């Protein structure tokens, strides 16, 4: 409720931007550019920036492992 600006960017291991969004209620569906091919299993990096209603800036960086279920 207190966040007035939000942005998240997902990068692959080589630093290529795969997806970006600015709606805090949304997320990444695991597809390149949100509508392309499925991203491969592996390590991905994220950068989240946000600002609260008092003007305080936040930044969170990290990584996650994308796993795929075998069919």
mmCIF file of the N, C-alpha and C atoms, coordinates in Angstrom:
data_MODEL
# 
_entry.id   MODEL 
# 
loop_
_atom_site.group_PDB 
_atom_site.id 
_atom_site.type_symbol 
_atom_site.label_atom_id 
_atom_site.label_alt_id 
_atom_site.label_comp_id 
_atom_site.label_asym_id 
_atom_site.label_entity_id 
_atom_site.label_seq_id 
_atom_site.pdbx_PDB_ins_code 
_atom_site.Cartn_x 
_atom_site.Cartn_y 
_atom_site.Cartn_z 
_atom_site.occupancy 
_atom_site.B_iso_or_equiv 
_atom_site.pdbx_formal_charge 
_atom_site.auth_seq_id 
_atom_site.auth_comp_id 
_atom_site.auth_asym_id 
_atom_site.auth_atom_id 
_atom_site.pdbx_PDB_model_num 
ATOM 1   N N  . UNK A 1 1  ? 0.821  -1.205  0.000   1.00 0.00 ? 1  UNK A N  1 
ATOM 2   C CA . UNK A 1 1  ? 0.000  0.000   0.000   1.00 0.00 ? 1  UNK A CA 1 
ATOM 3   C C  . UNK A 1 1  ? 0.856  1.255   0.000   1.00 0.00 ? 1  UNK A C  1 
ATOM 4   N N  . UNK A 1 2  ? 2.012  1.192   0.601   1.00 0.00 ? 2  UNK A N  1 
ATOM 5   C CA . UNK A 1 2  ? 2.848  2.381   0.722   1.00 0.00 ? 2  UNK A CA 1 
ATOM 6   C C  . UNK A 1 2  ? 3.797  2.562   -0.455  1.00 0.00 ? 2  UNK A C  1 
ATOM 7   N N  . UNK A 1 3  ? 3.896  1.578   -1.361  1.00 0.00 ? 3  UNK A N  1 
ATOM 8   C CA . UNK A 1 3  ? 4.807  1.683   -2.499  1.00 0.00 ? 3  UNK A CA 1 
ATOM 9   C C  . UNK A 1 3  ? 4.113  2.452   -3.617  1.00 0.00 ? 3  UNK A C  1 
ATOM 10  N N  . UNK A 1 4  ? 4.764  3.513   -4.100  1.00 0.00 ? 4  UNK A N  1 
ATOM 11  C CA . UNK A 1 4  ? 4.183  4.326   -5.168  1.00 0.00 ? 4  UNK A CA 1 
ATOM 12  C C  . UNK A 1 4  ? 4.895  4.121   -6.504  1.00 0.00 ? 4  UNK A C  1 
ATOM 13  N N  . UNK A 1 5  ? 6.117  3.617   -6.479  1.00 0.00 ? 5  UNK A N  1 
ATOM 14  C CA . UNK A 1 5  ? 6.851  3.281   -7.703  1.00 0.00 ? 5  UNK A CA 1 
ATOM 15  C C  . UNK A 1 5  ? 7.496  1.918   -7.510  1.00 0.00 ? 5  UNK A C  1 
ATOM 16  N N  . UNK A 1 6  ? 7.490  1.125   -8.574  1.00 0.00 ? 6  UNK A N  1 
ATOM 17  C CA . UNK A 1 6  ? 8.046  -0.221  -8.510  1.00 0.00 ? 6  UNK A CA 1 
ATOM 18  C C  . UNK A 1 6  ? 8.553  -0.608  -9.890  1.00 0.00 ? 6  UNK A C  1 
ATOM 19  N N  . UNK A 1 7  ? 9.687  -1.307  -9.922  1.00 0.00 ? 7  UNK A N  1 
ATOM 20  C CA . UNK A 1 7  ? 10.192 -1.874  -11.175 1.00 0.00 ? 7  UNK A CA 1 
ATOM 21  C C  . UNK A 1 7  ? 11.035 -3.090  -10.845 1.00 0.00 ? 7  UNK A C  1 
ATOM 22  N N  . UNK A 1 8  ? 10.867 -4.143  -11.624 1.00 0.00 ? 8  UNK A N  1 
ATOM 23  C CA . UNK A 1 8  ? 11.687 -5.336  -11.486 1.00 0.00 ? 8  UNK A CA 1 
ATOM 24  C C  . UNK A 1 8  ? 12.193 -5.733  -12.865 1.00 0.00 ? 8  UNK A C  1 
ATOM 25  N N  . UNK A 1 9  ? 13.464 -6.110  -12.936 1.00 0.00 ? 9  UNK A N  1 
ATOM 26  C CA . UNK A 1 9  ? 14.078 -6.551  -14.186 1.00 0.00 ? 9  UNK A CA 1 
ATOM 27  C C  . UNK A 1 9  ? 14.727 -7.904  -13.941 1.00 0.00 ? 9  UNK A C  1 
ATOM 28  N N  . UNK A 1 10 ? 14.512 -8.834  -14.876 1.00 0.00 ? 10 UNK A N  1 
ATOM 29  C CA . UNK A 1 10 ? 15.116 -10.165 -14.836 1.00 0.00 ? 10 UNK A CA 1 
ATOM 30  C C  . UNK A 1 10 ? 16.186 -10.230 -15.918 1.00 0.00 ? 10 UNK A C  1 
ATOM 31  N N  . UNK A 1 11 ? 17.368 -10.730 -15.540 1.00 0.00 ? 11 UNK A N  1 
ATOM 32  C CA . UNK A 1 11 ? 18.488 -10.878 -16.473 1.00 0.00 ? 11 UNK A CA 1 
ATOM 33  C C  . UNK A 1 11 ? 18.933 -12.334 -16.513 1.00 0.00 ? 11 UNK A C  1 
ATOM 34  N N  . UNK A 1 12 ? 19.472 -12.750 -17.667 1.00 0.00 ? 12 UNK A N  1 
ATOM 35  C CA . UNK A 1 12 ? 20.076 -14.083 -17.714 1.00 0.00 ? 12 UNK A CA 1 
ATOM 36  C C  . UNK A 1 12 ? 21.506 -13.999 -17.191 1.00 0.00 ? 12 UNK A C  1 
ATOM 37  N N  . UNK A 1 13 ? 22.203 -15.117 -17.202 1.00 0.00 ? 13 UNK A N  1 
ATOM 38  C CA . UNK A 1 13 ? 23.556 -15.159 -16.614 1.00 0.00 ? 13 UNK A CA 1 
ATOM 39  C C  . UNK A 1 13 ? 24.576 -14.318 -17.371 1.00 0.00 ? 13 UNK A C  1 
ATOM 40  N N  . UNK A 1 14 ? 24.254 -13.918 -18.598 1.00 0.00 ? 14 UNK A N  1 
ATOM 41  C CA . UNK A 1 14 ? 25.166 -13.085 -19.384 1.00 0.00 ? 14 UNK A CA 1 
ATOM 42  C C  . UNK A 1 14 ? 24.787 -11.607 -19.315 1.00 0.00 ? 14 UNK A C  1 
ATOM 43  N N  . UNK A 1 15 ? 23.788 -11.280 -18.517 1.00 0.00 ? 15 UNK A N  1 
ATOM 44  C CA . UNK A 1 15 ? 23.398 -9.888  -18.338 1.00 0.00 ? 15 UNK A CA 1 
ATOM 45  C C  . UNK A 1 15 ? 22.369 -9.381  -19.330 1.00 0.00 ? 15 UNK A C  1 
ATOM 46  N N  . UNK A 1 16 ? 21.823 -10.257 -20.167 1.00 0.00 ? 16 UNK A N  1 
ATOM 47  C CA . UNK A 1 16 ? 20.801 -9.838  -21.126 1.00 0.00 ? 16 UNK A CA 1 
ATOM 48  C C  . UNK A 1 16 ? 19.457 -9.717  -20.407 1.00 0.00 ? 16 UNK A C  1 
ATOM 49  N N  . UNK A 1 17 ? 18.800 -8.582  -20.605 1.00 0.00 ? 17 UNK A N  1 
ATOM 50  C CA . UNK A 1 17 ? 17.495 -8.365  -19.978 1.00 0.00 ? 17 UNK A CA 1 
ATOM 51  C C  . UNK A 1 17 ? 16.455 -9.255  -20.654 1.00 0.00 ? 17 UNK A C  1 
ATOM 52  N N  . UNK A 1 18 ? 15.744 -10.043 -19.846 1.00 0.00 ? 18 UNK A N  1 
ATOM 53  C CA . UNK A 1 18 ? 14.723 -10.946 -20.369 1.00 0.00 ? 18 UNK A CA 1 
ATOM 54  C C  . UNK A 1 18 ? 13.312 -10.425 -20.153 1.00 0.00 ? 18 UNK A C  1 
ATOM 55  N N  . UNK A 1 19 ? 13.119 -9.694  -19.066 1.00 0.00 ? 19 UNK A N  1 
ATOM 56  C CA . UNK A 1 19 ? 11.770 -9.230  -18.762 1.00 0.00 ? 19 UNK A CA 1 
ATOM 57  C C  . UNK A 1 19 ? 11.841 -8.071  -17.777 1.00 0.00 ? 19 UNK A C  1 
ATOM 58  N N  . UNK A 1 20 ? 10.890 -7.168  -17.903 1.00 0.00 ? 20 UNK A N  1 
ATOM 59  C CA . UNK A 1 20 ? 10.804 -6.009  -17.005 1.00 0.00 ? 20 UNK A CA 1 
ATOM 60  C C  . UNK A 1 20 ? 9.332  -5.688  -16.784 1.00 0.00 ? 20 UNK A C  1 
ATOM 61  N N  . UNK A 1 21 ? 8.968  -5.352  -15.549 1.00 0.00 ? 21 UNK A N  1 
ATOM 62  C CA . UNK A 1 21 ? 7.600  -4.937  -15.278 1.00 0.00 ? 21 UNK A CA 1 
ATOM 63  C C  . UNK A 1 21 ? 7.579  -3.905  -14.168 1.00 0.00 ? 21 UNK A C  1 
ATOM 64  N N  . UNK A 1 22 ? 6.477  -3.133  -14.137 1.00 0.00 ? 22 UNK A N  1 
ATOM 65  C CA . UNK A 1 22 ? 6.362  -2.065  -13.145 1.00 0.00 ? 22 UNK A CA 1 
ATOM 66  C C  . UNK A 1 22 ? 5.053  -2.126  -12.351 1.00 0.00 ? 22 UNK A C  1 
ATOM 67  N N  . UNK A 1 23 ? 4.324  -3.208  -12.473 1.00 0.00 ? 23 UNK A N  1 
ATOM 68  C CA . UNK A 1 23 ? 3.102  -3.410  -11.692 1.00 0.00 ? 23 UNK A CA 1 
ATOM 69  C C  . UNK A 1 23 ? 3.429  -4.376  -10.553 1.00 0.00 ? 23 UNK A C  1 
ATOM 70  N N  . UNK A 1 24 ? 3.402  -3.883  -9.333  1.00 0.00 ? 24 UNK A N  1 
ATOM 71  C CA . UNK A 1 24 ? 3.817  -4.683  -8.176  1.00 0.00 ? 24 UNK A CA 1 
ATOM 72  C C  . UNK A 1 24 ? 2.941  -5.924  -7.978  1.00 0.00 ? 24 UNK A C  1 
ATOM 73  N N  . UNK A 1 25 ? 1.751  -5.941  -8.552  1.00 0.00 ? 25 UNK A N  1 
ATOM 74  C CA . UNK A 1 25 ? 0.866  -7.098  -8.407  1.00 0.00 ? 25 UNK A CA 1 
ATOM 75  C C  . UNK A 1 25 ? 1.118  -8.171  -9.466  1.00 0.00 ? 25 UNK A C  1 
ATOM 76  N N  . UNK A 1 26 ? 1.986  -7.900  -10.411 1.00 0.00 ? 26 UNK A N  1 
ATOM 77  C CA . UNK A 1 26 ? 2.283  -8.853  -11.490 1.00 0.00 ? 26 UNK A CA 1 
ATOM 78  C C  . UNK A 1 26 ? 3.596  -9.561  -11.206 1.00 0.00 ? 26 UNK A C  1 
ATOM 79  N N  . UNK A 1 27 ? 4.048  -10.357 -12.158 1.00 0.00 ? 27 UNK A N  1 
ATOM 80  C CA . UNK A 1 27 ? 5.307  -11.083 -12.017 1.00 0.00 ? 27 UNK A CA 1 
ATOM 81  C C  . UNK A 1 27 ? 5.765  -11.601 -13.360 1.00 0.00 ? 27 UNK A C  1 
ATOM 82  N N  . UNK A 1 28 ? 6.774  -12.436 -13.325 1.00 0.00 ? 28 UNK A N  1 
ATOM 83  C CA . UNK A 1 28 ? 7.341  -13.012 -14.545 1.00 0.00 ? 28 UNK A CA 1 
ATOM 84  C C  . UNK A 1 28 ? 6.763  -14.394 -14.762 1.00 0.00 ? 28 UNK A C  1 
ATOM 85  N N  . UNK A 1 29 ? 6.356  -14.689 -15.984 1.00 0.00 ? 29 UNK A N  1 
ATOM 86  C CA . UNK A 1 29 ? 5.772  -15.989 -16.307 1.00 0.00 ? 29 UNK A CA 1 
ATOM 87  C C  . UNK A 1 29 ? 6.800  -17.011 -16.790 1.00 0.00 ? 29 UNK A C  1 
ATOM 88  N N  . UNK A 1 30 ? 8.083  -16.668 -16.753 1.00 0.00 ? 30 UNK A N  1 
ATOM 89  C CA . UNK A 1 30 ? 9.128  -17.604 -17.170 1.00 0.00 ? 30 UNK A CA 1 
ATOM 90  C C  . UNK A 1 30 ? 9.392  -17.614 -18.656 1.00 0.00 ? 30 UNK A C  1 
ATOM 91  N N  . UNK A 1 31 ? 8.761  -16.697 -19.381 1.00 0.00 ? 31 UNK A N  1 
ATOM 92  C CA . UNK A 1 31 ? 8.966  -16.616 -20.829 1.00 0.00 ? 31 UNK A CA 1 
ATOM 93  C C  . UNK A 1 31 ? 9.835  -15.410 -21.160 1.00 0.00 ? 31 UNK A C  1 
ATOM 94  N N  . UNK A 1 32 ? 10.663 -15.557 -22.186 1.00 0.00 ? 32 UNK A N  1 
ATOM 95  C CA . UNK A 1 32 ? 11.521 -14.459 -22.621 1.00 0.00 ? 32 UNK A CA 1 
ATOM 96  C C  . UNK A 1 32 ? 10.630 -13.348 -23.172 1.00 0.00 ? 32 UNK A C  1 
ATOM 97  N N  . UNK A 1 33 ? 10.824 -12.143 -22.683 1.00 0.00 ? 33 UNK A N  1 
ATOM 98  C CA . UNK A 1 33 ? 10.016 -10.969 -23.011 1.00 0.00 ? 33 UNK A CA 1 
ATOM 99  C C  . UNK A 1 33 ? 8.542  -11.137 -22.643 1.00 0.00 ? 33 UNK A C  1 
ATOM 100 N N  . UNK A 1 34 ? 8.237  -12.114 -21.819 1.00 0.00 ? 34 UNK A N  1 
ATOM 101 C CA . UNK A 1 34 ? 6.873  -12.309 -21.349 1.00 0.00 ? 34 UNK A CA 1 
ATOM 102 C C  . UNK A 1 34 ? 5.955  -13.036 -22.308 1.00 0.00 ? 34 UNK A C  1 
ATOM 103 N N  . UNK A 1 35 ? 6.360  -13.184 -23.569 1.00 0.00 ? 35 UNK A N  1 
ATOM 104 C CA . UNK A 1 35 ? 5.484  -13.845 -24.533 1.00 0.00 ? 35 UNK A CA 1 
ATOM 105 C C  . UNK A 1 35 ? 6.244  -14.691 -25.547 1.00 0.00 ? 35 UNK A C  1 
ATOM 106 N N  . UNK A 1 36 ? 7.544  -14.845 -25.362 1.00 0.00 ? 36 UNK A N  1 
ATOM 107 C CA . UNK A 1 36 ? 8.361  -15.623 -26.290 1.00 0.00 ? 36 UNK A CA 1 
ATOM 108 C C  . UNK A 1 36 ? 8.534  -17.056 -25.825 1.00 0.00 ? 36 UNK A C  1 
ATOM 109 N N  . UNK A 1 37 ? 9.691  -17.586 -26.116 1.00 0.00 ? 37 UNK A N  1 
ATOM 110 C CA . UNK A 1 37 ? 10.017 -18.959 -25.727 1.00 0.00 ? 37 UNK A CA 1 
ATOM 111 C C  . UNK A 1 37 ? 10.206 -19.049 -24.215 1.00 0.00 ? 37 UNK A C  1 
ATOM 112 N N  . UNK A 1 38 ? 10.001 -20.244 -23.690 1.00 0.00 ? 38 UNK A N  1 
ATOM 113 C CA . UNK A 1 38 ? 10.265 -20.479 -22.271 1.00 0.00 ? 38 UNK A CA 1 
ATOM 114 C C  . UNK A 1 38 ? 11.744 -20.271 -21.980 1.00 0.00 ? 38 UNK A C  1 
ATOM 115 N N  . UNK A 1 39 ? 12.040 -19.629 -20.879 1.00 0.00 ? 39 UNK A N  1 
ATOM 116 C CA . UNK A 1 39 ? 13.435 -19.482 -20.451 1.00 0.00 ? 39 UNK A CA 1 
ATOM 117 C C  . UNK A 1 39 ? 13.963 -20.850 -20.032 1.00 0.00 ? 39 UNK A C  1 
ATOM 118 N N  . UNK A 1 40 ? 15.219 -21.092 -20.286 1.00 0.00 ? 40 UNK A N  1 
ATOM 119 C CA . UNK A 1 40 ? 15.848 -22.368 -19.932 1.00 0.00 ? 40 UNK A CA 1 
ATOM 120 C C  . UNK A 1 40 ? 16.042 -22.464 -18.426 1.00 0.00 ? 40 UNK A C  1 
ATOM 121 N N  . UNK A 1 41 ? 16.051 -23.681 -17.892 1.00 0.00 ? 41 UNK A N  1 
ATOM 122 C CA . UNK A 1 41 ? 16.381 -23.835 -16.477 1.00 0.00 ? 41 UNK A CA 1 
ATOM 123 C C  . UNK A 1 41 ? 17.778 -23.275 -16.209 1.00 0.00 ? 41 UNK A C  1 
ATOM 124 N N  . UNK A 1 42 ? 17.959 -22.658 -15.069 1.00 0.00 ? 42 UNK A N  1 
ATOM 125 C CA . UNK A 1 42 ? 19.263 -22.112 -14.725 1.00 0.00 ? 42 UNK A CA 1 
ATOM 126 C C  . UNK A 1 42 ? 19.155 -20.966 -13.750 1.00 0.00 ? 42 UNK A C  1 
ATOM 127 N N  . UNK A 1 43 ? 20.242 -20.225 -13.630 1.00 0.00 ? 43 UNK A N  1 
ATOM 128 C CA . UNK A 1 43 ? 20.327 -19.106 -12.693 1.00 0.00 ? 43 UNK A CA 1 
ATOM 129 C C  . UNK A 1 43 ? 19.948 -17.815 -13.414 1.00 0.00 ? 43 UNK A C  1 
ATOM 130 N N  . UNK A 1 44 ? 19.112 -17.030 -12.770 1.00 0.00 ? 44 UNK A N  1 
ATOM 131 C CA . UNK A 1 44 ? 18.694 -15.729 -13.282 1.00 0.00 ? 44 UNK A CA 1 
ATOM 132 C C  . UNK A 1 44 ? 18.868 -14.702 -12.172 1.00 0.00 ? 44 UNK A C  1 
ATOM 133 N N  . UNK A 1 45 ? 19.074 -13.465 -12.584 1.00 0.00 ? 45 UNK A N  1 
ATOM 134 C CA . UNK A 1 45 ? 19.311 -12.368 -11.644 1.00 0.00 ? 45 UNK A CA 1 
ATOM 135 C C  . UNK A 1 45 ? 18.164 -11.379 -11.725 1.00 0.00 ? 45 UNK A C  1 
ATOM 136 N N  . UNK A 1 46 ? 17.895 -10.735 -10.617 1.00 0.00 ? 46 UNK A N  1 
ATOM 137 C CA . UNK A 1 46 ? 16.834 -9.731  -10.598 1.00 0.00 ? 46 UNK A CA 1 
ATOM 138 C C  . UNK A 1 46 ? 17.328 -8.464  -9.917  1.00 0.00 ? 46 UNK A C  1 
ATOM 139 N N  . UNK A 1 47 ? 16.731 -7.356  -10.310 1.00 0.00 ? 47 UNK A N  1 
ATOM 140 C CA . UNK A 1 47 ? 16.939 -6.069  -9.657  1.00 0.00 ? 47 UNK A CA 1 
ATOM 141 C C  . UNK A 1 47 ? 15.551 -5.469  -9.448  1.00 0.00 ? 47 UNK A C  1 
ATOM 142 N N  . UNK A 1 48 ? 15.224 -5.194  -8.200  1.00 0.00 ? 48 UNK A N  1 
ATOM 143 C CA . UNK A 1 48 ? 13.952 -4.562  -7.854  1.00 0.00 ? 48 UNK A CA 1 
ATOM 144 C C  . UNK A 1 48 ? 14.256 -3.181  -7.300  1.00 0.00 ? 48 UNK A C  1 
ATOM 145 N N  . UNK A 1 49 ? 13.591 -2.180  -7.839  1.00 0.00 ? 49 UNK A N  1 
ATOM 146 C CA . UNK A 1 49 ? 13.682 -0.827  -7.290  1.00 0.00 ? 49 UNK A CA 1 
ATOM 147 C C  . UNK A 1 49 ? 12.264 -0.371  -6.953  1.00 0.00 ? 49 UNK A C  1 
ATOM 148 N N  . UNK A 1 50 ? 12.157 0.386   -5.880  1.00 0.00 ? 50 UNK A N  1 
ATOM 149 C CA . UNK A 1 50 ? 10.849 0.858   -5.442  1.00 0.00 ? 50 UNK A CA 1 
ATOM 150 C C  . UNK A 1 50 ? 11.014 2.161   -4.674  1.00 0.00 ? 50 UNK A C  1 
ATOM 151 N N  . UNK A 1 51 ? 9.911  2.873   -4.556  1.00 0.00 ? 51 UNK A N  1 
ATOM 152 C CA . UNK A 1 51 ? 9.878  4.113   -3.771  1.00 0.00 ? 51 UNK A CA 1 
ATOM 153 C C  . UNK A 1 51 ? 8.583  4.108   -2.978  1.00 0.00 ? 51 UNK A C  1 
ATOM 154 N N  . UNK A 1 52 ? 8.690  4.476   -1.698  1.00 0.00 ? 52 UNK A N  1 
ATOM 155 C CA . UNK A 1 52 ? 7.475  4.534   -0.888  1.00 0.00 ? 52 UNK A CA 1 
ATOM 156 C C  . UNK A 1 52 ? 6.868  5.932   -0.942  1.00 0.00 ? 52 UNK A C  1 
ATOM 157 N N  . UNK A 1 53 ? 5.706  6.073   -0.330  1.00 0.00 ? 53 UNK A N  1 
ATOM 158 C CA . UNK A 1 53 ? 4.985  7.348   -0.422  1.00 0.00 ? 53 UNK A CA 1 
ATOM 159 C C  . UNK A 1 53 ? 5.682  8.490   0.306   1.00 0.00 ? 53 UNK A C  1 
ATOM 160 N N  . UNK A 1 54 ? 6.663  8.164   1.158   1.00 0.00 ? 54 UNK A N  1 
ATOM 161 C CA . UNK A 1 54 ? 7.449  9.205   1.827   1.00 0.00 ? 54 UNK A CA 1 
ATOM 162 C C  . UNK A 1 54 ? 8.696  9.580   1.033   1.00 0.00 ? 54 UNK A C  1 
ATOM 163 N N  . UNK A 1 55 ? 8.904  8.929   -0.121  1.00 0.00 ? 55 UNK A N  1 
ATOM 164 C CA . UNK A 1 55 ? 10.039 9.246   -0.974  1.00 0.00 ? 55 UNK A CA 1 
ATOM 165 C C  . UNK A 1 55 ? 11.281 8.410   -0.727  1.00 0.00 ? 55 UNK A C  1 
ATOM 166 N N  . UNK A 1 56 ? 11.205 7.435   0.167   1.00 0.00 ? 56 UNK A N  1 
ATOM 167 C CA . UNK A 1 56 ? 12.359 6.580   0.450   1.00 0.00 ? 56 UNK A CA 1 
ATOM 168 C C  . UNK A 1 56 ? 12.538 5.565   -0.674  1.00 0.00 ? 56 UNK A C  1 
ATOM 169 N N  . UNK A 1 57 ? 13.784 5.463   -1.170  1.00 0.00 ? 57 UNK A N  1 
ATOM 170 C CA . UNK A 1 57 ? 14.110 4.529   -2.246  1.00 0.00 ? 57 UNK A CA 1 
ATOM 171 C C  . UNK A 1 57 ? 14.569 3.191   -1.683  1.00 0.00 ? 57 UNK A C  1 
ATOM 172 N N  . UNK A 1 58 ? 14.218 2.135   -2.396  1.00 0.00 ? 58 UNK A N  1 
ATOM 173 C CA . UNK A 1 58 ? 14.612 0.773   -2.032  1.00 0.00 ? 58 UNK A CA 1 
ATOM 174 C C  . UNK A 1 58 ? 15.207 0.092   -3.256  1.00 0.00 ? 58 UNK A C  1 
ATOM 175 N N  . UNK A 1 59 ? 16.188 -0.770  -3.020  1.00 0.00 ? 59 UNK A N  1 
ATOM 176 C CA . UNK A 1 59 ? 16.741 -1.577  -4.102  1.00 0.00 ? 59 UNK A CA 1 
ATOM 177 C C  . UNK A 1 59 ? 17.108 -2.945  -3.545  1.00 0.00 ? 59 UNK A C  1 
ATOM 178 N N  . UNK A 1 60 ? 16.711 -3.965  -4.249  1.00 0.00 ? 60 UNK A N  1 
ATOM 179 C CA . UNK A 1 60 ? 17.032 -5.342  -3.870  1.00 0.00 ? 60 UNK A CA 1 
ATOM 180 C C  . UNK A 1 60 ? 17.563 -6.052  -5.106  1.00 0.00 ? 60 UNK A C  1 
ATOM 181 N N  . UNK A 1 61 ? 18.709 -6.700  -4.968  1.00 0.00 ? 61 UNK A N  1 
ATOM 182 C CA . UNK A 1 61 ? 19.310 -7.467  -6.058  1.00 0.00 ? 61 UNK A CA 1 
ATOM 183 C C  . UNK A 1 61 ? 19.542 -8.880  -5.566  1.00 0.00 ? 61 UNK A C  1 
ATOM 184 N N  . UNK A 1 62 ? 19.448 -9.823  -6.470  1.00 0.00 ? 62 UNK A N  1 
ATOM 185 C CA . UNK A 1 62 ? 19.696 -11.202 -6.083  1.00 0.00 ? 62 UNK A CA 1 
ATOM 186 C C  . UNK A 1 62 ? 19.592 -12.130 -7.265  1.00 0.00 ? 62 UNK A C  1 
ATOM 187 N N  . UNK A 1 63 ? 19.556 -13.407 -6.955  1.00 0.00 ? 63 UNK A N  1 
ATOM 188 C CA . UNK A 1 63 ? 19.444 -14.413 -8.009  1.00 0.00 ? 63 UNK A CA 1 
ATOM 189 C C  . UNK A 1 63 ? 18.488 -15.508 -7.561  1.00 0.00 ? 63 UNK A C  1 
ATOM 190 N N  . UNK A 1 64 ? 18.040 -16.268 -8.530  1.00 0.00 ? 64 UNK A N  1 
ATOM 191 C CA . UNK A 1 64 ? 17.168 -17.407 -8.250  1.00 0.00 ? 64 UNK A CA 1 
ATOM 192 C C  . UNK A 1 64 ? 17.439 -18.487 -9.284  1.00 0.00 ? 64 UNK A C  1 
ATOM 193 N N  . UNK A 1 65 ? 17.056 -19.691 -8.945  1.00 0.00 ? 65 UNK A N  1 
ATOM 194 C CA . UNK A 1 65 ? 17.175 -20.828 -9.853  1.00 0.00 ? 65 UNK A CA 1 
ATOM 195 C C  . UNK A 1 65 ? 15.814 -21.099 -10.474 1.00 0.00 ? 65 UNK A C  1 
ATOM 196 N N  . UNK A 1 66 ? 15.769 -21.114 -11.788 1.00 0.00 ? 66 UNK A N  1 
ATOM 197 C CA . UNK A 1 66 ? 14.547 -21.483 -12.494 1.00 0.00 ? 66 UNK A CA 1 
ATOM 198 C C  . UNK A 1 66 ? 14.597 -22.981 -12.761 1.00 0.00 ? 66 UNK A C  1 
ATOM 199 N N  . UNK A 1 67 ? 13.618 -23.689 -12.242 1.00 0.00 ? 67 UNK A N  1 
ATOM 200 C CA . UNK A 1 67 ? 13.541 -25.144 -12.409 1.00 0.00 ? 67 UNK A CA 1 
ATOM 201 C C  . UNK A 1 67 ? 12.359 -25.475 -13.306 1.00 0.00 ? 67 UNK A C  1 
ATOM 202 N N  . UNK A 1 68 ? 12.463 -26.568 -13.998 1.00 0.00 ? 68 UNK A N  1 
ATOM 203 C CA . UNK A 1 68 ? 11.365 -27.028 -14.850 1.00 0.00 ? 68 UNK A CA 1 
ATOM 204 C C  . UNK A 1 68 ? 10.995 -28.443 -14.457 1.00 0.00 ? 68 UNK A C  1 
ATOM 205 N N  . UNK A 1 69 ? 9.719  -28.692 -14.441 1.00 0.00 ? 69 UNK A N  1 
ATOM 206 C CA . UNK A 1 69 ? 9.225  -30.031 -14.128 1.00 0.00 ? 69 UNK A CA 1 
ATOM 207 C C  . UNK A 1 69 ? 9.404  -30.929 -15.347 1.00 0.00 ? 69 UNK A C  1 
ATOM 208 N N  . UNK A 1 70 ? 9.927  -32.114 -15.118 1.00 0.00 ? 70 UNK A N  1 
ATOM 209 C CA . UNK A 1 70 ? 10.055 -33.080 -16.212 1.00 0.00 ? 70 UNK A CA 1 
ATOM 210 C C  . UNK A 1 70 ? 8.688  -33.665 -16.506 1.00 0.00 ? 70 UNK A C  1 
ATOM 211 N N  . UNK A 1 71 ? 8.394  -33.798 -17.775 1.00 0.00 ? 71 UNK A N  1 
ATOM 212 C CA . UNK A 1 71 ? 7.080  -34.334 -18.173 1.00 0.00 ? 71 UNK A CA 1 
ATOM 213 C C  . UNK A 1 71 ? 7.214  -35.740 -18.674 1.00 0.00 ? 71 UNK A C  1 
# 
